[in-house]
Amino acid sequence: MDVSSRLAQALVQHLEGGKPKAPEGTSVLWNTFMALSRARSCGPLGPNPISYPEIAAYAQLMRMPLEPHHVDALAAMDVVWMERAYRAARGAPDGVKTLRPRSEHALTPAMFDLSVR
């Protein structure tokens, strides 16, 4: 199992409330992901993935040289985090209204006019 997979697996353990067992020597990547995740943007449907420009800006700001395999590991961890975040959003408790990720109806001029009022 490669480092990206092991870090992603450790993140799953962390998100489930367990003690993460990140591979030896990956604390810098773990801490980088946590910092980037804390600063992630949110859109109308919830949190957004961490973008490559955000990773590049963080690496430049912290003067941290990141190799492509480091970025791959951060991206793999972000996939796990995003799947978990949206899975939690879909499983809302009874009585809580949730929005569908996408409308079943096509947007027409009349529907657009209704949303602008």
N, C-alpha and C positions, 0 to 999 in steps of 0.2 A: 504494500500500500504506500503510495507516495505522500509527501508532506502535505499537499493540498487536501487530500482525502482525510488524512489524520487530523488536520486542523479543523476541517468541516465537522468531523465526527466529534471532536472535543467541544465544538460550539454547540452541537446538538445536546450533549451532556449538560453543558452550562445552561442552555435555555430550558432544559427539563428540570432544573433545580439541583442537579448533581454537581460533583466536583469535577471540573474539566481536567482531562489528562492530555495536555498538549505535548507534542513531541519535544524532546530536549533541544534547546537552542532556538526555539521559535517564539520566545517571549516578546521579541521585538515586533514580529508580525502580529502576534496576538494583541499587543498593546496598540499597534497601529490600527488594526481593525476596530478595536473598541473606541478609539478616538474618532475615527472616521464615522463610525456608526452613531456616536453621540451627536455628531454635527450633521447628520443626514437631513436632507430637505423632505418636506411632505407636500403632497399634492392633494387635490380634492378627494381622491379615493384612498389616501393613506400615505405611508412612507414610500419614498422613491429609492431605487437602488443607488449605491455609491457609484459615481461616474469615474471614468478614467481621468478626466481633467481634475477632479477632486483628489484623486490619489496622487497625481503628478504635483499638484499644488502643495499637498501635505508633505510629500517627500522633499520638495524644494525648500519649503519653509523650515522643516526640521533638519535639513541638510543630510538627508538619509538616501544613500544610493539604493534604488530598488532595481533588481534584475527582473526580466520577464517572468520567471517562475515565482517570484515574490508576488507580483501583480496577479498571477493566476491563482495563487493561494488566497489572496484577499478577495478576489472575485468568487471563488468557490465558497468561501465563508459567507459572502454576501448573499449568494443564492440560497443557502440554508436559512439565513436570517429572514430574507424576504418571504420564502415559502412559509416559514413559521408565523410571521406577522400576518400574512393574508389568510392563513388557515385559521388563526385565532379570530380574525375579523369575521370570517364566514360562520363560525360556530357561536354566534351570539346567543345569550340566554333567552328563554321563552319570554315573550312580551316585549322584547327589544326590537324596534324596527331597524332593518338594515336595507341598504341600497344594493340593487343588483349592479354588478360590475359593468353591464352594458344593457341598454334598452332593447326590448324585443321589437320595437317599432322603428321604422326608418324616420329620419328627421325630414319633415316637410316644412315648407314656408309657414303654414298655419301653426304647426307645433312650435316653431321657432318664435313666432309672434306671441304665443301664449307664455313662453318662458321669459320674454323680455318685459312683460307688463309688471 
